[in-house]
Amino acid sequence: MTSAGVPARGNHWFRAFGYGLLAEVATIVTIIVIMVLYRYVFARGLTELDYDAFAARVGTVVGIVGGTLYTFFFAQRFLRFMRLMRHDSTRFIAHGIVVALGAIALSVGGSLAGHHGLPSGYLIASALKIIAGALAGVLAMKKDLPVTT
């Protein structure tokens, strides 16, 4: 008989990956919101070519900058959750990178499905997401260290 209070050992790795998926969904939603506001509030009446050009710029900028920031934010949230649940805190950096890998998996998968390829910005965005996840892990690890005087 197993106890309901004891979580599965590998469960937190899947949760970390899920937080990465949420980070990428937040990035996608941000791009959509910006596009809708631009089209229907700020710049009504432009041509489809103008909207397409704006969409390409927004996708590049928000995809890289926003994706990095959301990955960092969601990695921090996940690592805070790990600390609250008293999970093994020796793998903060690895968990932060797994959050980044979740975001990258959705990003690259969506690009391959939609664009049938990977624009060059995806390589930069992916590298920055890994750095953001690792940085969140480093910061969480520093907060977890005991203070000595």
C-alpha beads as a LAMMPS data file, in Angstrom:
LAMMPS data file: protein, C-alpha beads

149 atoms
148 bonds

1 atom types
1 bond types

-500.0 500.0 xlo xhi
-500.0 500.0 ylo yhi
-500.0 500.0 zlo zhi

Masses

1 110.0

Atoms # bond

1 1 1 0.000 0.000 0.000
2 1 1 1.335 3.458 -0.870
3 1 1 0.760 6.645 0.988
4 1 1 -1.176 9.402 -0.791
5 1 1 1.066 11.999 0.855
6 1 1 4.271 10.739 -0.785
7 1 1 4.673 12.172 -4.318
8 1 1 6.217 10.139 -7.118
9 1 1 9.980 10.686 -7.363
10 1 1 10.122 11.870 -10.983
11 1 1 6.923 13.887 -10.840
12 1 1 8.713 17.214 -10.285
13 1 1 10.624 16.854 -13.573
14 1 1 7.323 16.656 -15.464
15 1 1 6.037 19.635 -13.497
16 1 1 9.145 21.622 -14.420
17 1 1 8.571 20.786 -18.088
18 1 1 4.923 21.826 -17.691
19 1 1 5.957 25.172 -16.255
20 1 1 8.075 25.629 -19.374
21 1 1 5.057 24.916 -21.551
22 1 1 3.133 27.537 -19.569
23 1 1 5.943 30.045 -20.139
24 1 1 5.692 29.544 -23.896
25 1 1 1.889 29.733 -23.832
26 1 1 2.208 33.063 -21.983
27 1 1 4.566 34.268 -24.727
28 1 1 2.118 33.230 -27.454
29 1 1 -0.805 34.890 -25.663
30 1 1 1.227 38.102 -25.302
31 1 1 1.965 38.137 -29.042
32 1 1 -1.719 37.574 -29.847
33 1 1 -2.862 40.336 -27.477
34 1 1 -0.382 42.808 -28.956
35 1 1 -1.483 41.926 -32.485
36 1 1 -5.195 42.263 -31.695
37 1 1 -4.674 45.608 -29.945
38 1 1 -2.568 46.897 -32.821
39 1 1 -5.034 45.808 -35.471
40 1 1 -8.297 46.831 -33.802
41 1 1 -7.324 49.674 -31.453
42 1 1 -4.096 51.445 -32.398
43 1 1 -3.719 51.023 -36.159
44 1 1 -7.067 50.332 -37.753
45 1 1 -7.428 50.394 -41.507
46 1 1 -3.947 49.324 -42.572
47 1 1 -3.325 46.840 -45.356
48 1 1 -2.785 43.140 -44.732
49 1 1 0.820 43.609 -45.806
50 1 1 1.306 46.201 -43.043
51 1 1 -0.246 43.897 -40.445
52 1 1 1.891 40.978 -41.620
53 1 1 5.068 43.063 -41.371
54 1 1 4.124 44.200 -37.872
55 1 1 3.294 40.624 -36.875
56 1 1 6.728 39.463 -38.003
57 1 1 8.441 42.184 -35.939
58 1 1 6.299 41.520 -32.868
59 1 1 6.830 37.780 -33.156
60 1 1 10.582 38.239 -33.301
61 1 1 10.902 40.779 -30.483
62 1 1 8.307 39.361 -28.097
63 1 1 9.296 35.807 -28.959
64 1 1 12.890 36.449 -27.961
65 1 1 12.565 38.994 -25.142
66 1 1 9.184 37.931 -23.793
67 1 1 9.994 34.244 -24.099
68 1 1 13.181 34.744 -22.093
69 1 1 11.428 36.778 -19.394
70 1 1 8.504 34.357 -19.125
71 1 1 10.903 31.403 -18.906
72 1 1 12.776 33.110 -16.073
73 1 1 9.511 34.012 -14.308
74 1 1 7.992 30.531 -14.592
75 1 1 11.274 28.857 -13.582
76 1 1 11.342 31.022 -10.462
77 1 1 7.718 30.119 -9.676
78 1 1 8.446 26.419 -10.098
79 1 1 11.565 26.571 -7.952
80 1 1 9.665 28.431 -5.241
81 1 1 7.050 25.664 -5.383
82 1 1 9.825 23.067 -5.024
83 1 1 11.187 24.830 -1.956
84 1 1 7.731 25.075 -0.373
85 1 1 7.073 21.381 -0.965
86 1 1 10.485 20.549 0.564
87 1 1 11.691 18.713 -2.519
88 1 1 15.365 18.066 -3.166
89 1 1 16.896 21.534 -3.472
90 1 1 20.251 20.407 -4.832
91 1 1 19.052 20.453 -8.437
92 1 1 17.727 23.988 -8.802
93 1 1 19.783 24.744 -11.912
94 1 1 18.789 21.476 -13.583
95 1 1 15.117 22.117 -12.839
96 1 1 15.385 25.661 -14.205
97 1 1 16.889 24.275 -17.408
98 1 1 14.070 21.712 -17.683
99 1 1 11.575 24.596 -17.484
100 1 1 13.472 26.207 -20.368
101 1 1 13.420 22.945 -22.333
102 1 1 9.635 22.793 -21.978
103 1 1 9.341 26.302 -23.413
104 1 1 11.767 25.462 -26.208
105 1 1 9.934 22.244 -27.083
106 1 1 6.636 24.069 -27.585
107 1 1 8.301 26.946 -29.416
108 1 1 10.251 24.765 -31.829
109 1 1 7.372 22.338 -32.291
110 1 1 5.017 25.187 -33.116
111 1 1 7.479 26.703 -35.538
112 1 1 8.040 23.424 -37.337
113 1 1 4.289 22.891 -37.596
114 1 1 3.510 26.457 -38.660
115 1 1 6.553 27.620 -40.608
116 1 1 7.856 24.198 -41.665
117 1 1 11.249 25.348 -40.463
118 1 1 13.069 27.360 -37.830
119 1 1 13.753 31.063 -38.345
120 1 1 17.188 32.176 -37.141
121 1 1 15.707 34.008 -34.142
122 1 1 14.656 30.683 -32.627
123 1 1 18.267 29.704 -31.979
124 1 1 18.876 32.940 -30.081
125 1 1 15.568 32.638 -28.222
126 1 1 16.322 29.035 -27.238
127 1 1 19.790 29.903 -25.940
128 1 1 18.385 32.811 -23.913
129 1 1 15.666 30.571 -22.444
130 1 1 18.258 28.073 -21.252
131 1 1 20.283 30.910 -19.713
132 1 1 17.128 32.297 -18.047
133 1 1 16.219 28.889 -16.595
134 1 1 19.743 28.317 -15.312
135 1 1 19.883 31.841 -13.832
136 1 1 16.602 31.244 -12.001
137 1 1 18.149 28.064 -10.618
138 1 1 21.300 29.864 -9.488
139 1 1 19.263 32.564 -7.743
140 1 1 17.044 29.957 -6.070
141 1 1 20.113 28.043 -4.939
142 1 1 21.631 31.185 -3.413
143 1 1 18.397 31.871 -1.504
144 1 1 18.439 28.308 -0.215
145 1 1 21.982 28.482 1.197
146 1 1 22.236 29.011 4.949
147 1 1 23.600 32.402 6.001
148 1 1 26.864 32.198 7.938
149 1 1 28.581 35.036 9.758

Bonds

1 1 1 2
2 1 2 3
3 1 3 4
4 1 4 5
5 1 5 6
6 1 6 7
7 1 7 8
8 1 8 9
9 1 9 10
10 1 10 11
11 1 11 12
12 1 12 13
13 1 13 14
14 1 14 15
15 1 15 16
16 1 16 17
17 1 17 18
18 1 18 19
19 1 19 20
20 1 20 21
21 1 21 22
22 1 22 23
23 1 23 24
24 1 24 25
25 1 25 26
26 1 26 27
27 1 27 28
28 1 28 29
29 1 29 30
30 1 30 31
31 1 31 32
32 1 32 33
33 1 33 34
34 1 34 35
35 1 35 36
36 1 36 37
37 1 37 38
38 1 38 39
39 1 39 40
40 1 40 41
41 1 41 42
42 1 42 43
43 1 43 44
44 1 44 45
45 1 45 46
46 1 46 47
47 1 47 48
48 1 48 49
49 1 49 50
50 1 50 51
51 1 51 52
52 1 52 53
53 1 53 54
54 1 54 55
55 1 55 56
56 1 56 57
57 1 57 58
58 1 58 59
59 1 59 60
60 1 60 61
61 1 61 62
62 1 62 63
63 1 63 64
64 1 64 65
65 1 65 66
66 1 66 67
67 1 67 68
68 1 68 69
69 1 69 70
70 1 70 71
71 1 71 72
72 1 72 73
73 1 73 74
74 1 74 75
75 1 75 76
76 1 76 77
77 1 77 78
78 1 78 79
79 1 79 80
80 1 80 81
81 1 81 82
82 1 82 83
83 1 83 84
84 1 84 85
85 1 85 86
86 1 86 87
87 1 87 88
88 1 88 89
89 1 89 90
90 1 90 91
91 1 91 92
92 1 92 93
93 1 93 94
94 1 94 95
95 1 95 96
96 1 96 97
97 1 97 98
98 1 98 99
99 1 99 100
100 1 100 101
101 1 101 102
102 1 102 103
103 1 103 104
104 1 104 105
105 1 105 106
106 1 106 107
107 1 107 108
108 1 108 109
109 1 109 110
110 1 110 111
111 1 111 112
112 1 112 113
113 1 113 114
114 1 114 115
115 1 115 116
116 1 116 117
117 1 117 118
118 1 118 119
119 1 119 120
120 1 120 121
121 1 121 122
122 1 122 123
123 1 123 124
124 1 124 125
125 1 125 126
126 1 126 127
127 1 127 128
128 1 128 129
129 1 129 130
130 1 130 131
131 1 131 132
132 1 132 133
133 1 133 134
134 1 134 135
135 1 135 136
136 1 136 137
137 1 137 138
138 1 138 139
139 1 139 140
140 1 140 141
141 1 141 142
142 1 142 143
143 1 143 144
144 1 144 145
145 1 145 146
146 1 146 147
147 1 147 148
148 1 148 149
